[in-house]
Amino acid sequence: MNSRAIVIVLDSVGIGGAEDAHLYGDEGSNTLKNTAAAVGGLNLPNLARLGLGNLDDLPGVKAVEDAAGSFGVMQEKSKGKDTTTGHWEMMGIYLDKPFPTYPHGFPAGLIAEFERQIDNKTLGNTVASGTVIIQELGPEHIKTGYPIVYTSADSVFQIAAHEAVIPLEKLYEYCRIARRLLTGKHGVGRVIARPFVGETGNFVRTPNRHDFSLEPGPNVLDGIVKAGLQVIGVGKIKDIFAGRGVTESYSTRNNADGIKRILQVMKEDFNGLVFANLIDFDQLYGHRNNPSGYAAALEEFDRSLPAIMETMGKNDLLIITADHGCDPTTPSTDHSREHVPLLAYGPEMKAGINLGKRSSFADLGLTVADHLGVKTDDIAGQSFYEQLRG
């Protein structure tokens, strides 16, 4: 039977400030621990069985002596604390400089050129919460037909538009134009389409979000595809990698949809990697400072774990991790520079191995490559596959 790998990224589920968290203003952030404390303890028996409680003192999540999986944490080597940086580093891409951010909005000249190319004016050009700015500027947007441009503490150029005012395909085309403009020193990590619907006072974002990322350089996904294997993206993986190294992709509406798709793909006869991102933790609860919602999403995922594990073949490897933090209990609504959990399980793998603190997210990608028998000579990092194999 073929060896397969399943990597599930719990978007923003960090587990404590990284060693350089002070450089990002994130001292004290611990997404998992602080969320657990805020709700009086988390009920995550299946993640605990894999060793999650062995990583930190998490209220409600007990440490176990006979963990069914192996466990550790990873420290990000690249500069930054965003989705693109985290996922890219997992596949062996390091960023010496963080993607540019715009705490005072985008330069006037850049906005003017964007308006010229889309043949339309814009609203906003400010740092804002996406759910707030559509309430504030939605009525004017509907009256004028001008798209709403805004950013956040992350390296993003976001364009919001009511689906009845600017149809999805036109909004996506606006994003493609912005993506072509935003290169070089203005090469933001992502341009994001943020469609919404509703009426004044009750605008709501739809699941038709679409991310337009910079194209990454050579990475582990390239090696997997070159070896003739599949890379199946679930969620926004294809967007994060601008389609590079992804042979098949399934977009998802929410975590439940993502979990359902992961299970469907695992039941199919594929050979290679399933790479999934579950976004609700970050998008719905971390950025909204909603610890109860965050906890409920964690418990929802935990309930799905037995089905995922039971669907695995004997030669499969499952890795569960995160790309950064987004602590819903701190005053900030932005990402946090945190370590991320690392849980690994396979029916034929050794269990109970303490994988320690990995010095790079790239250790994950190299481990996947080793499991799949793929060469990665040019990727820095250290695989922990031999520890799993024993």
C-alpha positions as CSV (number, residue, x, y, z in Angstrom):
1,M,0.0,0.0,0.0
2,N,1.2,3.5,-0.8
3,S,2.4,5.8,1.9
4,R,0.2,8.9,2.2
5,A,0.5,12.1,4.4
6,I,-2.3,14.2,5.8
7,V,-1.3,17.6,7.1
8,I,-4.1,19.6,8.9
9,V,-3.4,23.2,9.8
10,L,-5.6,24.6,12.5
11,D,-5.4,28.2,11.4
12,S,-4.0,30.4,14.2
13,V,-4.1,27.7,17.0
14,G,-0.8,28.8,18.6
15,I,0.5,27.5,21.9
16,G,2.5,30.3,23.6
17,G,4.7,33.2,22.7
18,A,7.7,32.5,20.5
19,E,11.1,33.5,21.8
20,D,11.0,36.7,19.8
21,A,7.3,37.5,20.6
22,H,8.4,40.8,22.3
23,L,9.5,42.1,18.9
24,Y,6.0,41.8,17.7
25,G,4.2,43.1,20.8
26,D,2.9,39.7,21.6
27,E,4.2,39.0,25.1
28,G,1.7,36.9,27.0
29,S,-0.1,35.6,24.0
30,N,-1.0,31.9,24.2
31,T,-4.0,31.1,22.0
32,L,-4.7,27.6,23.3
33,K,-3.9,28.2,27.0
34,N,-5.7,31.5,27.3
35,T,-8.7,30.3,25.4
36,A,-8.9,27.3,27.7
37,A,-8.7,29.5,30.8
38,A,-11.3,31.9,29.5
39,V,-13.9,29.2,29.0
40,G,-13.1,27.2,32.2
41,G,-11.3,24.4,30.4
42,L,-11.4,22.8,27.0
43,N,-12.9,19.3,26.3
44,L,-10.4,17.9,23.8
45,P,-10.0,14.2,24.7
46,N,-8.8,13.0,21.3
47,L,-6.2,15.7,20.9
48,A,-5.1,15.0,24.5
49,R,-4.7,11.3,23.5
50,L,-2.3,12.4,20.8
51,G,-0.3,14.4,23.3
52,L,-1.6,18.0,23.2
53,G,-1.8,18.2,27.0
54,N,1.9,17.3,27.2
55,L,2.9,20.5,25.5
56,D,1.6,23.0,28.1
57,D,-0.6,23.3,31.2
58,L,-3.9,23.6,29.3
59,P,-7.0,23.8,31.5
60,G,-9.1,20.8,30.8
61,V,-6.5,19.0,28.6
62,K,-4.6,16.5,30.7
63,A,-1.1,15.3,30.0
64,V,-0.9,11.6,29.2
65,E,2.0,9.1,29.8
66,D,1.0,6.7,27.0
67,A,0.2,9.2,24.2
68,A,-1.1,7.6,21.0
69,G,0.9,10.1,18.9
70,S,4.1,12.0,19.1
71,F,4.2,15.6,20.1
72,G,6.2,18.8,20.1
73,V,6.1,22.5,19.2
74,M,7.6,24.5,16.3
75,Q,9.2,27.9,16.3
76,E,8.9,30.0,13.1
77,K,12.3,30.9,11.6
78,S,10.9,33.4,9.1
79,K,10.1,37.0,9.9
80,G,6.4,37.6,10.3
81,K,3.3,36.0,11.8
82,D,0.8,35.6,8.9
83,T,-0.8,32.7,7.1
84,T,1.4,32.9,4.0
85,T,4.6,33.0,5.9
86,G,3.7,30.1,8.1
87,H,2.5,27.8,5.4
88,W,5.4,28.7,3.1
89,E,7.9,27.9,5.8
90,M,6.2,24.5,6.4
91,M,7.2,23.7,2.9
92,G,10.7,25.0,3.2
93,I,10.5,28.7,2.2
94,Y,12.2,31.2,4.5
95,L,11.5,34.9,4.5
96,D,14.4,37.1,5.8
97,K,12.1,40.1,5.7
98,P,8.4,40.1,6.6
99,F,5.9,41.0,3.9
100,P,5.1,44.8,3.9
101,T,2.3,46.2,6.0
102,Y,0.5,49.5,5.8
103,P,-0.5,50.8,9.2
104,H,-1.5,54.2,7.7
105,G,-3.2,52.8,4.5
106,F,-1.7,52.4,1.1
107,P,0.3,55.1,-0.7
108,A,-1.9,57.6,-2.6
109,G,-0.1,56.9,-5.8
110,L,-0.7,53.2,-5.5
111,I,-4.4,53.7,-4.9
112,A,-4.6,56.1,-7.8
113,E,-3.1,53.6,-10.2
114,F,-5.4,50.9,-8.9
115,E,-8.4,53.1,-9.5
116,R,-7.1,53.9,-13.0
117,Q,-6.8,50.3,-13.9
118,I,-10.2,49.2,-12.6
119,D,-11.8,52.4,-14.0
120,N,-13.5,53.1,-10.7
121,K,-13.0,55.0,-7.5
122,T,-12.4,53.3,-4.1
123,L,-13.5,53.9,-0.6
124,G,-11.6,53.4,2.7
125,N,-7.9,52.8,2.3
126,T,-7.5,52.4,6.0
127,V,-6.7,49.8,8.6
128,A,-10.0,48.3,9.7
129,S,-11.9,45.2,10.9
130,G,-13.5,43.7,7.9
131,T,-16.8,43.2,9.7
132,V,-16.9,46.8,10.9
133,I,-15.8,48.6,7.7
134,I,-18.6,47.0,5.7
135,Q,-21.2,48.4,8.2
136,E,-19.5,51.8,8.1
137,L,-18.9,52.2,4.3
138,G,-21.5,49.7,3.0
139,P,-24.2,52.3,2.4
140,E,-21.9,54.6,0.5
141,H,-20.5,51.6,-1.5
142,I,-24.1,50.7,-2.6
143,K,-24.8,54.3,-3.5
144,T,-21.6,54.9,-5.5
145,G,-20.5,51.4,-6.7
146,Y,-17.0,52.1,-5.4
147,P,-15.2,49.0,-3.9
148,I,-14.0,49.2,-0.3
149,V,-10.2,48.9,0.1
150,Y,-8.7,48.2,3.5
151,T,-5.9,46.4,5.3
152,S,-5.0,45.1,8.7
153,A,-1.9,44.5,10.8
154,D,-1.2,41.7,8.4
155,S,0.3,42.1,4.9
156,V,-3.0,42.2,3.0
157,F,-4.8,44.3,0.5
158,Q,-8.5,43.6,1.0
159,I,-11.3,44.5,-1.3
160,A,-14.9,44.4,0.0
161,A,-17.9,44.6,-2.3
162,H,-21.6,43.8,-2.1
163,E,-22.3,40.9,-4.4
164,A,-25.3,42.7,-5.9
165,V,-23.3,45.8,-6.6
166,I,-20.0,44.3,-7.9
167,P,-20.5,40.7,-9.1
168,L,-18.0,38.1,-7.8
169,E,-16.2,37.7,-11.1
170,K,-15.7,41.5,-11.4
171,L,-14.5,41.6,-7.7
172,Y,-12.0,38.8,-8.5
173,E,-10.8,40.7,-11.5
174,Y,-10.2,43.8,-9.3
175,C,-8.1,41.5,-7.1
176,R,-6.1,40.2,-10.0
177,I,-5.4,43.7,-11.1
178,A,-4.3,44.6,-7.5
179,R,-2.1,41.5,-7.4
180,R,-0.3,42.5,-10.5
181,L,0.3,46.0,-9.0
182,L,1.4,44.8,-5.6
183,T,4.9,43.5,-6.4
184,G,8.4,44.5,-5.4
185,K,8.5,46.7,-2.3
186,H,4.7,46.6,-2.3
187,G,4.6,42.8,-2.6
188,V,1.9,42.1,0.1
189,G,1.4,38.5,1.1
190,R,-2.2,38.4,-0.1
191,V,-4.8,40.3,-2.0
192,I,-8.2,39.1,-0.6
193,A,-11.7,39.4,-2.1
194,R,-14.2,40.1,0.7
195,P,-17.7,39.9,-0.8
196,F,-20.7,40.6,1.4
197,V,-24.5,40.7,1.2
198,G,-27.4,42.2,3.1
199,E,-28.9,45.6,3.8
200,T,-27.8,48.7,5.7
201,G,-27.3,47.9,9.3
202,N,-27.1,44.2,8.5
203,F,-24.3,43.5,6.1
204,V,-22.7,40.1,6.4
205,R,-19.7,38.6,4.6
206,T,-20.2,35.5,2.4
207,P,-18.1,32.4,2.1
208,N,-17.0,33.5,-1.4
209,R,-13.8,35.0,-0.1
210,H,-10.8,34.4,-2.4
211,D,-7.1,34.9,-1.7
212,F,-4.6,35.9,-4.3
213,S,-1.1,35.2,-3.0
214,L,2.4,35.9,-4.3
215,E,3.7,32.9,-6.1
216,P,6.3,31.1,-3.9
217,G,9.7,29.8,-4.9
218,P,10.8,26.2,-5.0
219,N,9.4,24.2,-2.1
220,V,8.6,20.7,-0.9
221,L,5.3,20.6,-2.8
222,D,7.2,20.9,-6.1
223,G,9.2,17.9,-5.1
224,I,6.1,15.8,-4.3
225,V,4.6,16.7,-7.7
226,K,7.8,16.1,-9.6
227,A,7.9,12.6,-8.0
228,G,4.6,11.9,-9.7
229,L,2.6,12.1,-6.5
230,Q,-0.5,14.2,-5.8
231,V,-0.9,17.3,-3.6
232,I,-4.5,17.8,-2.7
233,G,-5.3,21.1,-1.2
234,V,-8.3,21.5,1.1
235,G,-9.4,25.0,2.1
236,K,-7.2,27.9,1.0
237,I,-4.0,25.9,0.4
238,K,-4.2,26.5,-3.4
239,D,-4.6,30.2,-2.8
240,I,-1.7,30.4,-0.3
241,F,0.6,28.8,-2.8
242,A,-0.8,30.6,-5.9
243,G,-1.6,27.2,-7.3
244,R,2.0,26.1,-7.4
245,G,2.6,22.5,-6.4
246,V,-1.1,21.7,-5.9
247,T,-2.5,19.1,-8.3
248,E,-6.1,19.2,-7.0
249,S,-8.0,21.6,-4.8
250,Y,-11.2,21.8,-2.9
251,S,-12.5,25.1,-1.5
252,T,-14.4,25.0,1.7
253,R,-17.1,27.1,3.4
254,N,-16.2,26.5,7.0
255,N,-14.4,24.0,9.3
256,A,-17.2,21.4,9.1
257,D,-17.0,21.5,5.3
258,G,-13.2,21.2,5.5
259,I,-13.4,18.2,7.8
260,K,-16.0,16.5,5.6
261,R,-13.8,17.1,2.5
262,I,-10.7,15.7,4.3
263,L,-12.5,12.5,5.1
264,Q,-13.9,12.2,1.5
265,V,-10.4,12.6,0.0
266,M,-8.9,10.1,2.5
267,K,-11.4,7.5,1.4
268,E,-10.3,7.8,-2.2
269,D,-7.4,6.0,-3.8
270,F,-4.7,8.8,-3.9
271,N,-1.0,8.7,-3.6
272,G,0.7,11.7,-2.0
273,L,-0.3,14.6,0.4
274,V,-3.5,16.0,1.6
275,F,-2.8,19.5,2.8
276,A,-5.7,21.2,4.6
277,N,-6.3,24.5,6.3
278,L,-9.2,24.9,8.7
279,I,-9.8,28.7,8.9
280,D,-12.7,29.3,11.3
281,F,-10.5,29.5,14.3
282,D,-8.7,32.5,12.9
283,Q,-11.3,34.2,10.7
284,L,-14.4,33.8,12.9
285,Y,-13.1,33.8,16.4
286,G,-9.4,34.8,16.8
287,H,-9.8,38.1,14.9
288,R,-13.2,38.7,16.6
289,N,-11.8,38.1,20.1
290,N,-14.4,35.4,20.8
291,P,-12.8,32.7,23.1
292,S,-16.1,30.8,23.5
293,G,-16.5,30.5,19.7
294,Y,-12.8,29.5,19.5
295,A,-13.2,26.8,22.1
296,A,-16.3,25.4,20.4
297,A,-14.4,25.2,17.1
298,L,-11.6,23.3,18.8
299,E,-14.0,20.9,20.3
300,E,-15.8,20.4,17.0
301,F,-12.4,19.5,15.4
302,D,-11.6,17.2,18.3
303,R,-14.9,15.3,17.8
304,S,-13.9,14.7,14.2
305,L,-10.5,13.2,15.0
306,P,-11.6,9.6,15.6
307,A,-13.2,9.4,12.1
308,I,-10.0,10.9,10.5
309,M,-7.8,8.4,12.4
310,E,-10.1,5.5,11.6
311,T,-10.0,6.4,7.9
312,M,-6.2,6.2,7.7
313,G,-4.4,3.4,6.0
314,K,-1.7,1.6,7.9
315,N,1.1,3.5,6.0
316,D,-0.5,6.9,6.4
317,L,1.0,9.8,8.5
318,L,-1.2,12.4,10.1
319,I,0.3,15.7,11.2
320,I,-1.8,18.4,13.0
321,T,-0.3,21.9,13.5
322,A,-0.9,25.6,13.1
323,D,0.6,28.5,11.2
324,H,0.7,31.3,13.8
325,G,-1.4,32.4,16.8
326,C,-4.4,34.7,17.1
327,D,-5.2,34.9,20.8
328,P,-8.8,35.8,21.3
329,T,-8.3,36.9,24.9
330,T,-5.8,39.8,24.3
331,P,-6.8,43.3,23.5
332,S,-5.3,42.9,20.0
333,T,-7.4,41.4,17.2
334,D,-4.4,40.6,15.1
335,H,-2.2,37.5,14.7
336,S,0.3,36.7,17.5
337,R,3.8,35.5,17.1
338,E,3.6,32.1,18.8
339,H,5.0,28.6,18.8
340,V,2.6,26.1,17.2
341,P,1.7,22.6,18.3
342,L,3.0,19.6,16.5
343,L,1.1,16.3,16.7
344,A,2.0,13.3,14.6
345,Y,0.3,10.0,14.4
346,G,0.4,6.9,12.2
347,P,-0.8,3.3,12.7
348,E,2.7,2.0,12.0
349,M,4.6,5.0,13.7
350,K,6.1,5.0,17.1
351,A,3.9,6.7,19.7
352,G,4.8,8.8,22.8
353,I,7.9,10.4,21.2
354,N,8.6,13.9,22.5
355,L,9.7,15.8,19.4
356,G,10.8,18.8,21.4
357,K,11.0,22.3,20.1
358,R,11.6,22.4,16.4
359,S,13.7,25.4,15.3
360,S,11.7,25.7,12.0
361,F,8.3,25.0,10.6
362,A,10.2,23.5,7.6
363,D,10.9,20.4,9.7
364,L,7.3,19.4,9.0
365,G,7.7,19.5,5.2
366,L,10.9,17.6,5.3
367,T,9.3,14.9,7.4
368,V,6.4,14.6,4.9
369,A,8.9,14.3,2.1
370,D,10.8,11.6,3.9
371,H,7.6,9.7,4.5
372,L,6.6,9.9,0.8
373,G,10.2,9.1,-0.4
374,V,10.7,12.5,-2.0
375,K,14.1,14.1,-2.3
376,T,14.5,17.6,-0.9
377,D,18.2,18.4,-1.2
378,D,17.8,22.2,-1.3
379,I,15.4,22.6,1.6
380,A,16.9,23.6,4.9
381,G,15.6,22.1,8.2
382,Q,15.7,18.8,10.0
383,S,13.2,16.0,9.4
384,F,11.9,14.1,12.5
385,Y,10.8,11.1,10.4
386,E,13.4,8.8,11.8
387,Q,12.1,9.5,15.3
388,L,8.7,8.5,14.2
389,R,9.9,5.3,12.5
390,G,12.1,4.4,15.5
